[in-house]
Every structure is written in structure tokens, then in C-alpha cells.
Amino acid sequence: MAAAPRLRELIPSPRQLVSRRQRHCSSVTRCSSLQVPCCLRCRLQAYTYVAVWIALSGAVIMYNKYLLAYRGFPYPITLTMWCVCMRLG
């Protein structure tokens, strides 16, 4: 029966993690017609997701304001709970 691996063998060292990151970031992928480093592309994608999330969140807040103030929706707590459930799901 083989001996169980030790914890040090399962967890990579910080040096191994840095070398993996450098290897990953040194690769170049095609982004449309431009050669863009992988890490830059990943960062731009993350920033885009955050910007879209902020914009959609603002749109939901403005729509809730419209429903409550101008359309006379009578249940503000229900509306808030519905929005929270939709964001979590």
C-alpha cells in the first residue's frame, strides 16, 4: 500500500505559484486582430464585467424608483426582496 502524500507535496510553494503565473502571463493570445498579452486581456474582461454590473445595478435602482414614485407600487419591501433574490440567483 502506497504512503499517503504529505501536505507539503499537495500545496504548491509560493515560488511554484509565481512561476505558473509568469508562464500564464507570458503567453500571447489573439484578441481580434491585435496581439494582446493574456493578463491584460483578463483584466480588461474583468473591468468590463464590473462596469456592466454597475450600469445594470443603476438601471435597476432607477426602475425601482420609477415603480415606487410614479407608478404607485404599494409594496416597497416586496420589491426590494424581489430584487435581492434576483441578484443572488
C-alpha positions in Angstrom: 0.0 0.0 0.0 1.4 3.4 -1.0 2.0 6.0 1.6 -0.3 9.0 1.7 1.2 12.2 0.2 2.4 14.7 2.7 0.7 18.1 3.0 3.8 19.9 1.6 3.6 17.8 -1.5 0.0 18.7 -2.1 0.3 22.5 -1.6 2.4 24.4 -4.1 5.1 26.7 -2.8 4.9 30.5 -3.5 7.8 30.1 -5.9 5.9 27.5 -7.9 2.8 29.7 -8.0 4.8 32.7 -9.3 6.4 30.6 -12.0 2.9 29.4 -13.0 1.6 33.0 -13.2 4.6 34.1 -15.2 4.2 31.2 -17.6 0.5 32.0 -18.0 1.0 35.8 -18.5 3.9 35.4 -20.8 1.7 33.6 -23.3 0.2 35.7 -26.0 -3.3 35.1 -27.3 -5.0 36.6 -30.3 -7.7 39.2 -29.5 -9.3 40.2 -32.8 -6.5 41.4 -35.0 -4.2 42.6 -32.1 -1.7 40.6 -30.2 -2.7 41.2 -26.5 -0.9 39.7 -23.5 -3.2 37.2 -21.7 -3.1 39.1 -18.3 -4.1 42.4 -20.0 -7.0 40.7 -21.7 -8.1 39.1 -18.5 -8.0 42.4 -16.7 -9.9 44.2 -19.4 -12.6 41.4 -19.3 -12.9 41.8 -15.6 -13.2 45.6 -15.8 -15.8 45.2 -18.4 -17.9 42.8 -16.2 -17.6 45.3 -13.3 -18.7 48.2 -15.5 -21.7 46.3 -16.9 -22.7 45.2 -13.4 -22.6 48.8 -12.1 -24.6 50.0 -15.1 -27.2 47.3 -14.7 -27.4 47.9 -11.0 -28.0 51.6 -11.5 -30.7 50.8 -14.1 -32.5 48.5 -11.6 -32.3 51.2 -8.9 -33.8 53.8 -11.3 -36.5 51.4 -12.4 -37.4 50.7 -8.8 -37.6 54.4 -8.2 -39.9 54.7 -11.2 -42.2 51.9 -9.9 -42.4 53.3 -6.4 -42.7 57.0 -7.1 -44.6 57.3 -10.4 -46.5 54.0 -10.8 -47.6 53.8 -7.2 -46.3 50.3 -6.5 -47.7 49.7 -2.9 -45.2 47.2 -1.6 -41.7 48.6 -1.4 -40.3 45.8 0.9 -41.6 43.1 -1.5 -40.0 44.9 -4.4 -36.7 45.1 -2.5 -36.8 41.4 -1.6 -37.5 40.5 -5.2 -34.5 42.5 -6.4 -32.2 40.9 -3.8 -33.4 37.4 -4.7 -32.8 38.1 -8.4 -29.3 39.3 -7.7 -28.4 36.3 -5.6 -29.8 33.8 -8.1 
